[in-house]
Amino acid sequence: MTILPQKARVVIIGGGVAGCSMAYHLAKLGWTDILLLERKQLTSGTTWHAAGLIGQLRATANMTRLAKYTADLYVKLEEETGVATGMRQCGSISVALTSERKEELYRNASMARARGVDVEEIAPAEAKARYPHLEIGDVVGAVYIPKDGQGDPANITQALAKGARMLGAKIVEQAKVTAIHQDKGRVTGVTAVVDGEATTIACEHVVNCAGMWAHGVGAMAGVPVPLHACEHFYIVTEPIPGLGRLPVLRVPDECAYYKEDAGKILLGAFESVAKPWGMDGIPEDFCFDQLPEDFDHFEPILEKAVKRFPLLAETGIHTFFNGPESFTPDDRYYLGEAPQLRNFWVACGFNSIGIQSSGGAGMALAQWMQDGEPPFDLWDVDIRRVQPFQANKTYLYRRSVETLGLLYADHFPYRQMASARGVRRSPLHEHLKTRGAVFGEVAGWERANWFARPGQEREYRYSWKRQNWFDNERDEHLSVRNRVGLFDMTSFGKIRVEGRDALAFLQRLCANDMDVPAGKIVYTQMLNERGGIESDLTVSRLSDTAFFLVVPGATLQRDLARLRRHLTDEFVVITDVTAAESVLCLMGPRARDVIKKVSPNDFSNENNPFGTWQKIEIGMGEARAHRVTYVGELGWELYVSTDQTAHVFEAIEDAGADFGLKLCGLHTLDSCRIEKAFRHFGHDITDEDHVLEAGLGFAVKTAKPGFIGRDAVLCRKEAGLERRMVQFRLTDPTPLLFHNEAIVRDGKIVGTVTSGNYGHHLGGAIGMGYVPSKGESEVELLASSYEIEIAGERFAAEASLKPMYDPKAERVRA
Ligand SMILES: Cc1cc2nc3c(=O)[nH]c(=O)nc-3n(C[C@H](O)[C@H](O)[C@H](O)COP(=O)(O)OP(=O)(O)OC[C@H]3O[C@@H](n4cnc5c(N)ncnc54)[C@H](O)[C@@H]3O)c2cc1C
């Protein structure tokens, strides 16, 4: 009979590829007392039946870095452990059937090159030469990645488990975790059942690697882990004589992938409307199970596949497979420490790429657990992006129908989710809707992204070229620059920090000086010990003891977690007041004229200069008027109690009619801010970007003692910058920048664009990105010639270290 230990340093829940990778990587870092508990047998959840495609290219630099690490690890693992992983770097081909898909593939190829992934754009004939069975009549382009590969998921997992055991980790099968214990907000142990006997194991850390069970395991700890299982289908053919060794083939326009293995073809599907599974819970005895086949569901994929790969028509199907896998609301997995519970970690929700992700995910999370901070920017997959409501099962069910297919959907810029919408709405939602708003979603919030003209279709028409709202954005943008625009930014995260020690607390967390008189607003960052940016925010001092923090809607949970984690025995209360107030941003050279018409207060530079707030009367209600801007113009962010929002909006709208006021959407906010080179958290600035290299040194007060990250700032000042954030403008007004395009300096790729949009005032696409500049002066940096590579083509770019729009900030202080 198995006897469980009474204590461990870390308990890993789940013996799939993710759990075994966690055990392996923690052991590699020298952790002892690692205990992995698996309710049935290793690999018996989703891992055993994965197709085993192991690609290297992901949507961002660090995700690509992790996928590359995975591929290299699986190659080495066999030698280290003696367990064959079946890893074969057979290469992969992705083909495009439309010009839009070709643009996506070729843009990805440029990005891949910038990230050191070997990649070739190939003509259809060359794709045929590498994949003779492929029908290429309608193929318009293809990309070949020589080092992509495939492996055997069960064996990879066994190899990771063996590697972990060789370093002392203990793995116990048939041990189900039934409870997670905590005290004072920190994990203290788990209860696990073996042979009907429950044992409580004290531990410092728990890692939730429970795959599609992770939602339930999270719930045991009070931690939302939003994911839902869906059915995922593939078939395996009978052996095909003379098939030969083939690369992996992806035909995303037909939702299909092909893997050759031992003379057979595995054909898998990422259909656009998926079948959620497990709504009533996953059966207790689930172990190496498969789900019933559904030929009707798979048939449309198969029909196209037979035309694409005519040999299939003459081949019998040996296996029809259907297995469950977990999908998250944004199609990205979860990594990191749960904001709700200290030392409760997650590595789950792999959205069909768990085999190719788990090596890197295990490495990154192990390092994070060791250091208490992510080793590099992992915001894409960070669990702190989760909104608590997202654990709602109805929401997850509805969204999961869409997410499976997203893997092979066109990944157009600005693409919005179509399902499970409308959960969080501003009090102005209906007002904006009747005025033409076309909404997008962030963190569950519906936000007006652009405003359609009367009679214009209120839908996105996606493209890699100018989309159907390009002219709407231009009109809105130019209104903000020349007259006045009104934005609904209610989705901002709002946090009150108050109490006797609030000032001292914020002085420690923020890099700027918070010791300002009540009425002042301070733009600041919260830094980590490396000088990286954890949070980008404004702080308004409300009184001696109360501060009001404004953060992006998408980072609210992360920012709350950071504040709460750093609270010691200080007398401070932190309250999320996001839903209490709406935010109306009145921006543009005529903003003062409009506000003066609806408010008797004094909005002069003397009374209400840039960087101050005042309480005002507005219409028949009241608001706090914050003189700040994210679009680079004179303007006010008006914080209005939610019950008065509609009234204040109507009053401003009436008053604005005389001054050409235009309702503006989030796309315009972004196009304006990028002209002004205002950084965007998550793209331009992250926890791995040093605040000085990001060009935000002006907001760091090193004269202030004791704030987190101060030493790192002083060190970097002393040692000099290694890279700098540069703003680019394409001189050709036609091409568009989104992000991830390659930055080319004097003919050599040196980085990627961190964010891009169209500068309607500056007359061309604007991008930002880091350029290595070790030992160089600003003059030397700018003396180079710059180009941006888009889908393989290079375009000349003007470069600047100062904002190209209003470099002296005269407009904001007007
Ligand atoms: C048909 C199909 C094809 C796929 N093809 C690919 C591919 O080609 N490439 C790729 O990268 N990915 C692929 N995937 C996805 C990949 O298989 C998964 O992402 C990956 O296996 C998930 O691993 P995991 O460790 O997170 O989950 P799992 O393998 O499900 O492991 C979770 C484990 O946790 C255990 N557990 C749950 N609750 C408890 C508890 N309370 N106590 C103890 N143990 C518990 C379960 O028993 C289970 O073994 C495919 C998936 C499917 C369905």
The ligand as a Gaussian input file, in Angstrom:
#p B3LYP/6-31G(d) Opt

LIG

0 1
 C       -6.688000      15.173000     -29.708000
 C       -5.640000      16.066000     -29.150000
 C       -4.487000      16.339000     -29.888000
 C       -3.523000      17.184000     -29.359000
 N       -2.381000      17.431000     -30.088000
 C       -1.418000      18.238000     -29.583000
 C       -0.217000      18.492000     -30.300000
 O       -0.040000      18.010000     -31.400000
 N        0.720000      19.310000     -29.754000
 C        0.541000      19.876000     -28.542000
 O        1.416000      20.621000     -28.096000
 N       -0.573000      19.629000     -27.823000
 C       -1.553000      18.837000     -28.303000
 N       -2.700000      18.602000     -27.599000
 C       -2.852000      19.256000     -26.310000
 C       -2.115000      18.535000     -25.209000
 O       -2.423000      17.172000     -25.250000
 C       -2.519000      19.104000     -23.866000
 O       -2.395000      20.510000     -23.892000
 C       -1.633000      18.586000     -22.750000
 O       -1.572000      17.197000     -22.773000
 C       -2.157000      19.057000     -21.409000
 O       -1.347000      18.520000     -20.433000
 P       -1.677000      18.729000     -18.899000
 O       -0.568000      18.119000     -18.145000
 O       -1.988000      20.159000     -18.671000
 O       -3.062000      17.969000     -18.684000
 P       -3.359000      16.416000     -18.501000
 O       -2.529000      15.582000     -19.388000
 O       -4.812000      16.241000     -18.603000
 O       -2.883000      16.147000     -17.036000
 C       -3.614000      16.571000     -15.910000
 C       -3.561000      15.455000     -14.903000
 O       -4.057000      15.916000     -13.667000
 C       -4.649000      14.819000     -13.006000
 N       -5.509000      15.324000     -11.957000
 C       -6.630000      16.055000     -12.097000
 N       -7.177000      16.352000     -10.922000
 C       -6.393000      15.786000      -9.980000
 C       -6.449000      15.726000      -8.568000
 N       -7.436000      16.305000      -7.881000
 N       -5.475000      15.065000      -7.915000
 C       -4.460000      14.473000      -8.602000
 N       -4.379000      14.490000      -9.949000
 C       -5.320000      15.153000     -10.628000
 C       -5.383000      14.108000     -14.129000
 O       -5.669000      12.785000     -13.819000
 C       -4.414000      14.261000     -15.295000
 O       -3.592000      13.150000     -15.472000
 C       -3.688000      17.771000     -28.094000
 C       -4.870000      17.497000     -27.383000
 C       -5.820000      16.675000     -27.891000
 C       -7.056000      16.419000     -27.117000

